[in-house]
Amino acid sequence: MIGSSGVDHEFENYGQPVLEYLGMSQIDLADLRDDLIDMGLVTL
C-alpha cells in the first residue's frame, strides 16, 4: 500500500462515510486512491 500508516489511517477515517454512501468496499476505495495517485491527482 502506498503511503504511511498515518496517511492511510486518516484516509480511512475520511473515506468510511463515503464508503457507506457509495456502497463501495474498502478494497474499491483503495484501488480508486491508487488510480488517482497514478494519474497525479493525489499526492502523498
One Martini backbone bead per residue (centre of mass of N, CA, C, O) as a GRO file, in nm:
protein
   44
    1MET     BB    1   0.097   0.036   0.022
    2ILE     BB    2   0.057   0.360  -0.017
    3GLY     BB    3   0.198   0.508   0.236
    4SER     BB    4   0.142   0.592   0.542
    5SER     BB    5  -0.027   0.514   0.822
    6GLY     BB    6  -0.134   0.800   0.867
    7VAL     BB    7  -0.268   0.834   0.592
    8ASP     BB    8  -0.446   0.582   0.595
    9HIS     BB    9  -0.605   0.651   0.850
   10GLU     BB   10  -0.720   0.919   0.750
   11PHE     BB   11  -0.854   0.804   0.496
   12GLU     BB   12  -1.044   0.605   0.637
   13ASN     BB   13  -1.201   0.809   0.807
   14TYR     BB   14  -1.302   0.970   0.558
   15GLY     BB   15  -1.414   0.719   0.376
   16GLN     BB   16  -1.645   0.574   0.528
   17PRO     BB   17  -1.898   0.746   0.451
   18VAL     BB   18  -1.851   0.701   0.149
   19LEU     BB   19  -1.882   0.398   0.146
   20GLU     BB   20  -2.176   0.394   0.244
   21TYR     BB   21  -2.293   0.569   0.016
   22LEU     BB   22  -2.167   0.388  -0.232
   23GLY     BB   23  -2.108   0.080  -0.157
   24MET     BB   24  -1.813   0.041  -0.097
   25SER     BB   25  -1.521  -0.100  -0.065
   26GLN     BB   26  -1.208  -0.080   0.059
   27ILE     BB   27  -1.074  -0.181  -0.200
   28ASP     BB   28  -1.201   0.019  -0.395
   29LEU     BB   29  -1.086   0.271  -0.257
   30ALA     BB   30  -0.788   0.198  -0.291
   31ASP     BB   31  -0.795   0.183  -0.600
   32LEU     BB   32  -0.883   0.473  -0.645
   33ARG     BB   33  -0.641   0.605  -0.511
   34ASP     BB   34  -0.425   0.477  -0.693
   35ASP     BB   35  -0.534   0.601  -0.954
   36LEU     BB   36  -0.497   0.898  -0.869
   37ILE     BB   37  -0.195   0.879  -0.824
   38ASP     BB   38  -0.120   0.787  -1.114
   39MET     BB   39  -0.254   1.066  -1.233
   40GLY     BB   40  -0.171   1.305  -1.018
   41LEU     BB   41  -0.422   1.398  -0.816
   42VAL     BB   42  -0.255   1.254  -0.583
   43THR     BB   43  -0.068   1.337  -0.291
   44LEU     BB   44   0.175   1.236  -0.021
   0.00000   0.00000   0.00000
